[in-house]
Amino acid sequence: MNIYITKDDGFISQDGEAGTSGCNFSDLPENLSSLSWDDSTNTGMVELDHGVVQNKLVSETDIKTQLGMSLADILEKKTDRDAEIEAAKKYE
C-alpha cells in the first residue's frame, strides 16, 4: 500500500488512485507539509514546511511518533471524507 498526503489541501491518495481532497488533517502537526509511505518496503518520509525532510520513516510506529497519529487513523480520515462526498452527491 502506498500512501501520499498533503496537509494544506487535506489530500490523500492510496495506491496511486486519484485521491481525496478536503480531509480534516487539523490534528496533524502545524508544520507538516506532506507524508509519503510505502507499506511494501516499510519506508517513507515526512516533509515539513519549506521542503525540509524531517526523517525517513522505517516503520508505522515512526509515523505515530512523528505525527501523533497512526497510519490507520490517517486512512480513517480519508474514509470519513469519502463518505461525506458520497452523502453530498445524494443531494445534488
C-alpha positions, 0 to 999 in steps of 0.5 A, spaced: 500 500 500 502 506 498 500 512 501 501 520 499 498 526 503 498 533 503 496 537 509 494 544 506 489 541 501 487 535 506 489 530 500 490 523 500 491 518 495 492 510 496 495 506 491 496 511 486 488 512 485 486 519 484 485 521 491 481 525 496 481 532 497 478 536 503 480 531 509 480 534 516 488 533 517 487 539 523 490 534 528 496 533 524 502 537 526 502 545 524 508 544 520 507 538 516 507 539 509 506 532 506 507 524 508 509 519 503 509 511 505 510 505 502 507 499 506 511 494 501 518 496 503 516 499 510 519 506 508 517 513 507 518 520 509 515 526 512 516 533 509 515 539 513 514 546 511 519 549 506 521 542 503 525 540 509 525 532 510 524 531 517 526 523 517 525 517 513 520 513 516 522 505 517 516 503 520 508 505 522 510 506 529 515 512 526 509 515 523 505 515 530 511 518 533 512 523 528 505 525 527 501 523 533 497 519 529 497 512 526 497 510 519 490 507 520 487 513 523 490 517 517 486 512 512 480 513 517 480 520 515 480 519 508 474 514 509 470 519 513 471 524 507 469 519 502 463 518 505 461 525 506 462 526 498 458 520 497 452 523 502 453 530 498 452 527 491 445 524 494 443 531 494 445 534 488 
